[in-house]
């Protein structure tokens, strides 16, 4: 897995400080050689189906309210499983 490292401004106690951030680098060849294109979108779609989440309207937009912790646990398990396949 490739990790992108960068700095971003963050407010701490009303003062702007620069913090190092890390995220999965999905540019170029992808984040992991075993992960297919649009893998994150696929994971979210699987989670929505598993939780029977069909979304609802907010104004004129169709939206999905997702349990962040539940999605994280589901996504990490799926990502690890696919990453470990040879």
N, C-alpha and C positions, 0 to 999 in steps of 0.2 A: 504494500500500500504506500502510495506517495503522499506526503504531508506538505502542505504549503505553510510557510511561516512568514508572518508579516506583523507590522506594528500598526495599531489604531489608537486614536485619541479616546480617552475614557474620562468621565468626570468622577473624581474621588473627593468627597468633602468639599464640593464646589470648585475644585481645582482640576484643570485639564492635565492629565498625565498620559504618557504613551505606554501602552501595554503590548507585550508580544502575544499574538494569537496564533492558533494552529487550526487548520481544517484539512479535510481530505481534498487532495488536488484532483479534480475531475477533468482538467484540461488535457489536451493532447491525447495520449494513449489510454486514458481512463485511470481511475483510482486504483484498480487492482486488475491484474491480467485475467482473473477468472470471472470478473463481474461484467455482464453484458451491457451494451448501450442502454441508457435510460433505466438503469437498475434501481435508482432511488424512487423514480416514479412508479416502477413495478411494485416495489415494496409497499409504498403508500396505498396503491390500488388493492394489493392483497390485504392490507390491514383494514381498509374500509370495508371490503367484502367480509372479512372475518368478524368484524364488529357490527355488521349489518348497518353500516352508516351510509345512508343514501343522500345525506345533506339536506339543506333547506334553503329557503330564500332569505336574504338580508337585503331589503330594498329590491332592486331589480337583479341582483347577483345571486347565483346559486353558490352556496358556501358549505364548507364542512368544518364542524367543530370537532377537534381531535384531542383525545387524552394524550398529552405529550409524553408522559412517563410510559404509558402503554405502548405508544408507537416506538419509543426508544428501545424498550425491551424487545419488542417484536423485530425491529429493524436490526439490532445488534445480533440477535440469534440467527437471522436469515443471512446477514452479511458474513458472519463467521462461518456458517455452514457452507456457503458457496465458495468462500475464499479458500477453505481447506480441501475442496474437491480437487483431485489431481487430473 
